[in-house]
């Protein structure tokens, strides 16, 4: 079966390492509330508006920022994409169907969770939910796809 949009199966292990590293670092970062104190460096921003009458406001500025949260987000997204879109050892129509239904399920489930949060979560906690919502479609997809694959393997035996 031709799947031009999928990576080689060899990338799957690399993706899992990147994803798990990103998730563990993100959990530690979130639980210890490091607030970006680690890895402070000068970065280019497209637009900066920290304070209302600050001279540093404007387009294409260099500011000092902790980049650990950006690195964690990139690790989770890249790792999740590699894991989610790497071929299985046997990539057939059944796996294609599992992948497709898992992706649709993940998007629907993600938006149900988001609607629930819109109705019942407020203030800065809602902002945190939106941050986590960047990663949940990929994570829901990976969990659902691997669960269905595991379940079908056990059912076949």
Secondary structure, 3 states (H helix, E strand, C coil): CCCCCCECCCHHHHHHHHHHHHHHHHHHHHHHCCCCCCCEEEEEEEEECCCCCCCCCEEEEEEEEECHHHHHHHHHHHHHHHHHCECCCCCCHHHHHHHHHHHHHHHHHHHHHHHHHHHHCCHHHHHHHHHHHHHHHHHHHHHHHHHHHHHHHHHHC
